[in-house]
Amino acid sequence: MKADYTNYIAPWLGKTVRLMDHRLEELLEENRIEISKMQFFILKMVANKEGISQNELAVYAERDKSSLTRMINTLEKKSYVRRVPTENDRRVNGIYITAKGLEIVNSARPLLNDFAVKVEKGLTDEEVQTTIRVLRKIQDNIQHI
């Protein structure tokens, strides 16, 4: 058994995710884009699938329904999305992006794309593909714990 936690992958993954999250939040703030990384992710999903239900969005975002509802409420108050009851079941809302929401997505997207490129700076294509393969294995391992 390894005694030194620096020899485990999990702490390195955690630290890397925290660094990325913190830097992304800073980038959005520095560029006066008034959304969080997770709000951007939600807006992008809604833009890609107009009318997505909150339940489906919760699954994709890997968020519990109450946390997602709060986030949708915030985005709705900012006029970035709107809820529309579906025709088949008036109790189910479809989520639609507004023009203002689309403007935010379009403003943030180049920043986030540039960030992704910079994160991989100095890595070969082979290193990137190996990292993705390893991370998929780790995710699979976690799902089977």
C-alpha positions in Angstrom: 0.0 0.0 0.0 1.2 3.5 -0.9 1.8 5.6 2.2 2.5 8.9 0.4 -0.7 10.4 -1.1 1.3 12.3 -3.7 1.8 8.9 -5.4 -2.0 8.5 -5.9 -3.8 10.0 -8.9 -6.9 11.2 -7.1 -5.2 14.2 -5.3 -3.6 15.3 -8.5 -6.9 15.1 -10.3 -8.6 17.1 -7.6 -6.0 19.8 -7.5 -6.0 20.1 -11.3 -9.8 20.4 -11.4 -9.7 23.1 -8.7 -7.0 25.0 -10.5 -9.0 24.9 -13.8 -12.2 25.9 -12.1 -10.6 28.8 -10.3 -8.8 30.1 -13.5 -12.0 29.7 -15.6 -14.0 31.7 -13.1 -11.3 34.4 -13.1 -11.3 34.5 -16.9 -15.0 35.0 -17.0 -14.9 37.7 -14.4 -11.9 39.5 -16.0 -13.8 39.6 -19.3 -17.0 40.9 -17.6 -19.0 37.8 -18.5 -21.4 37.5 -15.6 -21.9 33.8 -15.4 -20.2 30.9 -13.7 -18.5 28.0 -15.5 -21.4 25.8 -14.7 -24.0 28.4 -15.9 -22.0 28.5 -19.2 -22.2 24.7 -19.4 -25.9 24.8 -18.9 -26.5 27.6 -21.4 -24.4 25.8 -24.0 -26.4 22.6 -23.5 -29.7 24.5 -23.8 -28.4 26.3 -26.9 -27.5 22.9 -28.5 -30.8 21.3 -27.6 -33.6 23.9 -27.5 -36.5 22.8 -25.3 -34.5 20.3 -23.2 -36.4 19.3 -20.1 -35.0 20.1 -16.6 -34.8 16.4 -15.9 -32.7 15.7 -19.0 -30.5 18.7 -18.2 -29.9 17.5 -14.7 -28.7 14.2 -16.0 -26.3 15.8 -18.6 -25.1 18.3 -16.0 -24.7 15.6 -13.3 -26.6 17.8 -10.9 -29.4 17.0 -8.5 -32.8 18.5 -9.5 -33.0 21.1 -6.7 -29.5 22.5 -7.5 -30.3 22.6 -11.2 -33.6 24.3 -10.5 -31.8 27.1 -8.5 -29.4 27.5 -11.4 -32.2 27.7 -14.0 -34.0 30.2 -11.7 -30.8 32.4 -11.7 -30.4 32.1 -15.5 -34.1 33.0 -15.9 -33.8 36.1 -13.7 -30.8 37.2 -15.8 -33.1 36.7 -18.9 -30.6 34.1 -20.4 -33.2 31.3 -20.5 -37.0 30.9 -20.4 -39.1 28.0 -19.3 -42.0 26.9 -21.5 -44.5 24.2 -20.5 -44.4 21.3 -23.0 -47.5 20.6 -25.1 -47.6 16.9 -24.0 -47.3 17.5 -20.3 -47.9 21.1 -19.0 -46.1 20.1 -15.7 -42.8 19.6 -17.6 -40.9 22.7 -18.7 -38.7 22.9 -21.8 -35.8 25.2 -21.4 -35.0 27.7 -24.2 -32.1 30.1 -24.5 -32.9 33.7 -25.2 -31.0 36.1 -27.5 -29.3 37.5 -24.4 -28.3 34.0 -23.3 -26.9 33.2 -26.7 -24.9 36.5 -26.7 -23.3 35.4 -23.4 -22.5 31.9 -24.8 -21.0 33.5 -27.9 -18.9 35.9 -25.7 -17.6 33.1 -23.4 -17.0 30.4 -26.0 -13.7 31.9 -27.5 -12.3 32.4 -24.0 -13.1 28.8 -23.0 -11.7 27.4 -26.3 -8.5 29.4 -25.8 -8.3 28.1 -22.2 -8.6 24.5 -23.4 -5.8 25.0 -26.0 -3.6 26.6 -23.4 -4.2 23.7 -20.9 -2.9 21.3 -23.5 0.1 23.5 -24.5 3.3 21.4 -24.8 1.5 18.1 -24.9 1.7 15.9 -28.0 -1.4 14.5 -29.6 -0.4 11.1 -28.2 -0.1 12.5 -24.7 -3.6 14.1 -25.0 -5.1 10.8 -26.3 -3.4 8.8 -23.6 -4.6 11.2 -20.9 -8.2 10.9 -22.2 -7.9 7.1 -22.2 -6.6 7.0 -18.7 -9.3 9.4 -17.4 -12.0 7.3 -19.0 -10.6 4.3 -17.2 -10.6 6.2 -13.9 -14.2 7.3 -14.5 -15.2 3.8 -15.2 -13.4 2.6 -12.0 -15.2 5.2 -10.0 -18.6 4.2 -11.4 -18.0 0.6 -10.3 -16.9 1.4 -6.7 
